[in-house]
Amino acid sequence: MGKSRALKTKRIVKLLLDKYGNRFSTDFEENKKVVGEITTIVSKPLRNRIAGHITKLVVAKSEIRPENAQSSESIEGVDDSDPPDR
């Protein structure tokens, strides 16, 4: 079993992801800054817990790929072995 998170933290994370989901990335430091900009949370530990949980969820979401998505290896005519000349 994983760590349990406070209900307050989970509720805030859900609200922030629903409203500002496109502003968050897989980088904790960036998410910490975004949480500081869009909220009035003055507690540093609470802000860090929220940013950490958001980062965890964004990373987990980015690792899940749709089944019908094709990688560059499976697309015909794409050769990744030789980079183009600049």
Summary of the structure (lengths in Angstrom):
residues: 86
radius of gyration: 18.0
end to end distance: 50.7
largest distance: 53.5
contacts: 164
relative contact order: 0.13
helix: 56%
strand: 0%
